[in-house]
Amino acid sequence: GDSSAVAVGDGEPTLEVLDLRERVKQMESRCATLQRKLSSRPIVFNKPRGEDGAALDASSSMGGGLVLAWEPWLRGNLGARWAAVLVRLYGAPDRALRSFTAKLLSHGTWLRLFYAHIVLLYAVAASWYAQTTMDPASPLDALSMGVSHSVQQHAVPTLGGTGG
């Protein structure tokens, strides 16, 4: 072999060993320099961004490369094929709703109109649930009154009240 790789009989390191030690010192010095440089910078996390520039999270992984939290469970229980189908079925409306939400958030007027329409819908629902009187002119109330009247006419007498 190589004469520089053979150790000298008096225990001194060979030329190759000395070169390797020098190289290790240089790499340790460079590593320490890079570590100081890295430590001097503030820690900042930037969420991954999609094609449209919107930040991605685990639930918007359709095309983002991230996995949905429940996708591994789905794959384990239903198999890869059905999991892929369900993830695609989930992805289309999810992307549409996220896009709609992003547009609402970027336009203050649209956002206020959206909130106003939600409040209006809750007010209508609350007034409908609070309605206690029946309107005979209303087809639903008329149907309801007719059914309850028919049930009362055809009620079977209970056996407990005959006393016999």
The 8 nearest C-alpha neighbors of each residue, nearest first, counted from 0:
[[1, 2, 4, 5, 3, 6, 15, 13],
 [0, 2, 3, 4, 5, 15, 6, 14],
 [1, 3, 4, 5, 0, 6, 13, 14],
 [4, 2, 1, 5, 14, 13, 15, 6],
 [5, 3, 2, 1, 15, 13, 6, 14],
 [4, 6, 2, 3, 7, 13, 1, 0],
 [7, 5, 13, 8, 12, 4, 10, 11],
 [6, 8, 9, 10, 11, 5, 13, 12],
 [7, 9, 10, 6, 11, 5, 12, 13],
 [8, 10, 7, 11, 6, 12, 13, 5],
 [11, 9, 8, 7, 12, 6, 13, 5],
 [12, 10, 9, 7, 13, 6, 8, 14],
 [13, 11, 16, 6, 10, 17, 14, 7],
 [12, 14, 16, 15, 6, 3, 4, 17],
 [13, 15, 17, 16, 3, 18, 12, 4],
 [14, 16, 18, 13, 17, 4, 19, 3],
 [15, 17, 19, 13, 18, 14, 12, 20],
 [16, 18, 14, 20, 15, 19, 21, 13],
 [19, 17, 15, 21, 16, 20, 22, 14],
 [20, 18, 22, 16, 21, 17, 23, 15],
 [19, 21, 23, 17, 22, 18, 16, 24],
 [20, 22, 18, 24, 19, 23, 17, 25],
 [21, 23, 19, 25, 20, 24, 18, 26],
 [24, 22, 20, 26, 25, 21, 27, 19],
 [25, 23, 27, 21, 22, 26, 28, 20],
 [24, 26, 22, 28, 23, 27, 29, 21],
 [25, 27, 29, 23, 28, 24, 30, 22],
 [28, 26, 30, 24, 29, 25, 23, 31],
 [27, 29, 25, 31, 26, 30, 24, 32],
 [28, 30, 26, 32, 31, 27, 33, 25],
 [29, 31, 27, 33, 32, 28, 26, 34],
 [32, 30, 34, 28, 29, 33, 27, 35],
 [33, 31, 29, 35, 30, 34, 28, 36],
 [32, 34, 36, 30, 35, 31, 37, 29],
 [33, 35, 31, 37, 36, 32, 38, 30],
 [36, 34, 38, 32, 37, 33, 39, 31],
 [35, 37, 33, 39, 34, 38, 32, 40],
 [36, 38, 34, 35, 39, 40, 33, 41],
 [39, 37, 35, 40, 36, 34, 41, 33],
 [38, 40, 36, 37, 35, 41, 34, 42],
 [41, 39, 38, 37, 42, 36, 43, 35],
 [42, 40, 43, 39, 38, 37, 44, 36],
 [41, 43, 40, 44, 38, 37, 39, 45],
 [44, 42, 41, 45, 40, 46, 37, 38],
 [45, 43, 46, 42, 47, 41, 54, 48],
 [46, 44, 47, 43, 48, 54, 42, 55],
 [45, 47, 54, 48, 44, 55, 56, 53],
 [48, 46, 55, 54, 45, 49, 56, 63],
 [49, 47, 54, 52, 55, 53, 46, 50],
 [50, 48, 52, 51, 53, 55, 63, 54],
 [49, 51, 52, 48, 53, 63, 62, 54],
 [50, 52, 49, 53, 48, 54, 98, 55],
 [53, 51, 49, 48, 50, 54, 55, 47],
 [54, 52, 48, 49, 51, 55, 50, 101],
 [55, 53, 48, 47, 46, 49, 52, 56],
 [56, 54, 48, 47, 59, 49, 53, 46],
 [57, 55, 59, 58, 54, 60, 46, 47],
 [56, 58, 67, 59, 60, 65, 66, 68],
 [57, 59, 67, 56, 60, 68, 66, 55],
 [60, 58, 56, 57, 61, 55, 63, 94],
 [59, 61, 63, 65, 58, 62, 57, 64],
 [62, 60, 63, 59, 90, 64, 65, 87],
 [61, 63, 64, 60, 65, 49, 59, 50],
 [64, 62, 60, 61, 65, 49, 55, 59],
 [63, 65, 62, 60, 66, 61, 59, 57],
 [66, 64, 60, 63, 57, 67, 56, 61],
 [67, 65, 60, 57, 68, 70, 64, 58],
 [66, 68, 70, 57, 58, 69, 60, 65],
 [67, 69, 70, 66, 57, 71, 58, 72],
 [68, 70, 72, 67, 71, 73, 66, 74],
 [69, 71, 73, 67, 72, 68, 74, 66],
 [72, 70, 74, 73, 69, 75, 68, 67],
 [73, 71, 75, 70, 69, 74, 76, 68],
 [72, 74, 70, 76, 71, 75, 82, 77],
 [75, 73, 78, 79, 71, 82, 77, 72],
 [74, 76, 72, 73, 78, 77, 71, 79],
 [75, 77, 73, 74, 78, 72, 71, 82],
 [78, 76, 74, 73, 81, 75, 82, 79],
 [79, 77, 74, 80, 75, 81, 76, 82],
 [78, 80, 74, 82, 81, 83, 77, 75],
 [79, 81, 83, 82, 78, 84, 77, 74],
 [82, 80, 84, 83, 79, 78, 77, 85],
 [81, 83, 79, 85, 74, 84, 80, 73],
 [84, 82, 86, 80, 81, 85, 79, 87],
 [85, 83, 81, 87, 82, 86, 88, 80],
 [86, 84, 88, 82, 87, 83, 89, 81],
 [85, 87, 89, 83, 88, 84, 90, 82],
 [88, 86, 90, 84, 89, 85, 83, 91],
 [89, 87, 85, 86, 90, 91, 84, 92],
 [90, 88, 86, 87, 91, 85, 93, 92],
 [89, 91, 87, 93, 88, 92, 61, 86],
 [90, 92, 94, 93, 89, 88, 95, 87],
 [93, 91, 95, 94, 90, 96, 89, 88],
 [92, 94, 90, 96, 91, 95, 97, 89],
 [95, 93, 97, 91, 92, 96, 90, 98],
 [96, 94, 92, 98, 93, 97, 99, 91],
 [97, 95, 99, 93, 98, 94, 92, 100],
 [98, 96, 100, 94, 99, 95, 101, 93],
 [97, 99, 101, 95, 96, 100, 94, 102],
 [100, 98, 96, 102, 97, 101, 95, 103],
 [99, 101, 97, 103, 102, 98, 96, 104],
 [100, 102, 98, 104, 103, 99, 97, 105],
 [103, 101, 105, 99, 100, 104, 98, 106],
 [104, 102, 110, 100, 106, 101, 105, 109],
 [105, 103, 101, 102, 106, 100, 110, 107],
 [104, 106, 102, 103, 101, 107, 110, 109],
 [107, 105, 103, 109, 104, 108, 110, 102],
 [108, 106, 110, 109, 111, 105, 104, 103],
 [109, 107, 111, 110, 106, 112, 103, 113],
 [110, 108, 112, 106, 111, 107, 103, 113],
 [109, 111, 103, 113, 107, 108, 112, 104],
 [110, 112, 114, 108, 113, 109, 115, 107],
 [113, 111, 115, 109, 110, 114, 116, 108],
 [112, 114, 110, 116, 111, 115, 109, 117],
 [115, 113, 117, 111, 112, 116, 118, 110],
 [116, 114, 112, 118, 117, 113, 111, 119],
 [115, 117, 119, 113, 118, 114, 112, 120],
 [118, 116, 114, 120, 119, 115, 121, 113],
 [117, 119, 115, 121, 116, 120, 122, 114],
 [120, 118, 116, 122, 117, 121, 115, 123],
 [121, 119, 123, 117, 122, 118, 116, 124],
 [120, 122, 124, 118, 119, 123, 125, 117],
 [121, 123, 119, 125, 120, 124, 126, 118],
 [124, 122, 120, 126, 121, 125, 127, 119],
 [123, 125, 121, 127, 122, 126, 120, 128],
 [126, 124, 122, 128, 127, 123, 121, 129],
 [127, 125, 129, 123, 128, 124, 122, 130],
 [126, 128, 124, 130, 125, 129, 123, 122],
 [127, 129, 125, 126, 130, 124, 131, 123],
 [130, 128, 126, 127, 125, 131, 124, 132],
 [129, 131, 127, 128, 132, 126, 133, 125],
 [132, 130, 129, 133, 128, 127, 134, 126],
 [133, 131, 130, 134, 140, 129, 135, 127],
 [132, 134, 140, 135, 131, 137, 130, 141],
 [133, 135, 136, 137, 140, 132, 141, 138],
 [136, 134, 141, 137, 140, 133, 138, 144],
 [135, 137, 134, 138, 141, 140, 139, 133],
 [136, 138, 140, 135, 134, 139, 141, 133],
 [139, 137, 141, 140, 142, 136, 135, 143],
 [138, 140, 142, 141, 137, 143, 144, 135],
 [139, 141, 143, 137, 142, 138, 133, 134],
 [142, 140, 138, 144, 135, 143, 139, 137],
 [141, 143, 145, 139, 140, 144, 138, 146],
 [142, 144, 140, 146, 141, 145, 139, 147],
 [145, 143, 141, 147, 142, 146, 148, 140],
 [146, 144, 142, 148, 143, 147, 149, 141],
 [145, 147, 149, 143, 148, 144, 150, 142],
 [146, 148, 150, 144, 149, 145, 143, 151],
 [149, 147, 145, 151, 146, 150, 144, 152],
 [150, 148, 146, 152, 151, 147, 145, 153],
 [149, 151, 147, 153, 148, 152, 154, 146],
 [150, 152, 148, 154, 149, 153, 147, 146],
 [153, 151, 149, 150, 154, 148, 147, 155],
 [154, 152, 150, 151, 149, 155, 148, 156],
 [153, 155, 151, 152, 150, 156, 149, 157],
 [154, 156, 157, 153, 152, 151, 158, 150],
 [157, 155, 154, 158, 160, 159, 161, 153],
 [156, 158, 159, 160, 155, 161, 154, 162],
 [159, 157, 160, 161, 156, 162, 155, 163],
 [158, 160, 157, 161, 162, 156, 163, 155],
 [159, 161, 158, 162, 157, 156, 163, 155],
 [162, 160, 163, 159, 158, 157, 156, 155],
 [163, 161, 160, 159, 158, 157, 156, 155],
 [162, 161, 160, 159, 158, 157, 156, 155]]
